[in-house]
Amino acid sequence: MDEKDGYITLTTAQVRIELNKQTGLMKVLNPLTGKCVIEEVAPVVFGPKEVTVTLKENPEEYFYGGGVQNGRFSHKGKVIAIENQNSWTDGGVASPAPFYWSTNGYGMMWYTFRKGEYDFGATEKNIVKLSHNSSYLDIFYMVNDGAVSLLNDFYQLTGNPVLLPKFGFYEGHLNAYNRDYWKEDEKGILFEDGKRYKESQKDNAPWYTPNMTIGYPSAIFKGMAADAYDNRGKAKKLMTWTGYDAYISTTKTAIDGSATKSDITNMTDYISSAELTLKSNRSDNSANADAYFNNAYTISGIEVKALGKGVKFDADNHSWIEGDDRSFGISNIKLVIKNTAETKLDQISFSKALQIPSVKDEYIKLSNALHTPNTDTFFGTFSLLNNLGTKKYELGSSTAIKVYELQEDGTYASGESSNFSAEVVAYEYGTTPATAQGIKLKYVGDESYTAGKTFTLKLTFSTDGSNDGEKLTLDGEDATKAATVEGVSVLVK
C-alpha cells in the first residue's frame, strides 16, 4: 500500500487499486497490461430505496451477461433488468443474474437477490449506471483478460456450471422443453442433416379436444384431458366433470395420443349431465380462511355439444369432420364450485449455505431465526414456514426429524439417509434466558470427500407423540400434520 499525490494505492501482482482521497473515486488497473479497466466517475449513491454505482464506458467497450435476457446478447447502449419477470418473449427476463463482464477486462457480480437495472450507456453516452433496490453495497469485481478468464473467476464464487452431455446441445427455446418438438419444414432452420426444421406443438398436444369452452379456465375439456397425462408429467387441472373418470377408463387409448385418429363413440353417455366440480381436498396446515384459497371463481360463456356416434376428429385442422351432433341448453348444466388446494410443501430457509466437514460425526448447529442464541456456537439460522409462507413453525424439545436423500432418478429415497442425521438441540436466548429449539445436522457417512460433494435432502418434522416437547407448533398451536421441506443443499467437504 502506498499513499502519495492525493491517492491511496493498493497493489498486488494481478491488480492495482487507486483511491482518490479528495473525491473518494476508485480506479482499478491491470498491472499485467497497464490498462485501466474500471473507473468510477461519480460517488456511490445510497438512496432511500436503491444504491447506484456509476462507471466510465469506453467507446470500444462491450458488455455481456445479466442472465437470460431474451433476444439480447450484447448490451452496449441498452438497459437490462435484473429481475425475474417470468417472461420468455423477446425483451423479457426469465432467469436473471446480477453479473456481467466487459471487453475492457473486468467482470462484476453484485451480491444481492434484490431487483436491479444495469444501464450500459443508454441514458447517458459513455456512462454505465448500475443500481439495485438495496440499502447496502456488496460487489465483487474480477480483473482478467478475456471472457474465459473472467467467467472462470466468476465460477470461483458460484461453482462450476453443469456440463451437459453432447446430445443436450441442440436448437431449442427457453420455456417448456418437454412441450415442443422439431418438424421438417422448408422454411425452417437448417440442421446438420441438410434438412430444415421448425418448432411445432400442434401434433404433440392431445389431439382430442371436445367442443366446450368456459370462461375460467378456458377449454375446460381439453384441460381435463391433461389429467390423464400423469405419466407424462402434465400438471393437474382444478376442475373435472361428472362421468370423466369413466370416460377416461374406457377411451384412454384415444385420449392419451396412442391412437392419433379414431372414432369417438358414446360421448353423450359421459357428458349428458355435464356437472363441473372444482376439486377439493385440504391436507395442509393452513386454515380454510386463508385468502389464497378464499377467492371467488367466475365461470361464464358455457357452450356444450353432446356428440353422437360415428364422430371423427381432424387432428391437423382441430375440427370435427364426421358424425351427427346435437346441443343442449344451459338449463341442463349444474355447476358446483368449491374451495380448492393442491398439496404444497412447507418452506425452509437458512442464513447461509450449509457446509459440514467431510468427517464422520461432524455436525453443524442451526438456531431458530426467531430467537438469537446467547452463544456463538451456531453455524447459522433457519426459518421454517408453512406452505404459504404466512405462519412460522417452532420445534418441540423432542420433535423427531427425519432426513432423506435425493436420488439420481430425481426422487427422494423412501428410506432414511445413511449419510445424515438430524435432531433437535436446545439453546438459551434473551437477557432473561429462555429456551428455544434449533437443529443439529450431522454427517454420519463413512466417505471422506476432500474435493467436496453436495447432497440434496428432504427433511420431515414429525407431529407424532403425546408427550411434552414432541409436538411441532405452528404460530403457537399444535400442527395438524408433519412439516416437510425439500431441496435442502448441504456441501460435505
Secondary structure, DSSP 4 states (H G I P E B T S, - for coil): -EEETTEEEEE-SS-EEEEETTT--EEEEETTTTEEEEEEEEEEEE-SS-EEEEEE--TT--EEEEEEETT-S--TT-EEEES-----STT-EEEEEEEEEETTTEEEEE---S-EEEEESSSSTTEEEEEES-SS--EEEEE-SSHHHHHHHHHHHH-PPP---GGG-SS--SS-TTT-EEEEEEEEEE-TTS-EEEEE-GGGS-S---S-B-SSSSSHHHHHHGGGGGGGTPPPPSEEETTHHHHHHHHHHHHTTSSSS--B--HHHHHSS-EEEE-----SSS-TT-GGG---------B-EEE-SSBEEETTTTEEEES-EEE--GGG-EEE----------EEEESS-EEE-SSTT-EEEEEETTS-BSSS--SEEEEEE-TTS-SBEE--TT--EEEEEBPTTSSB-SSPPSSEEEEEEEEEETTTTEEEEEEEEEE--S---TT-EEEEEEEEE----SSTT---EETTEE-SS-EEEEEEEEEE-
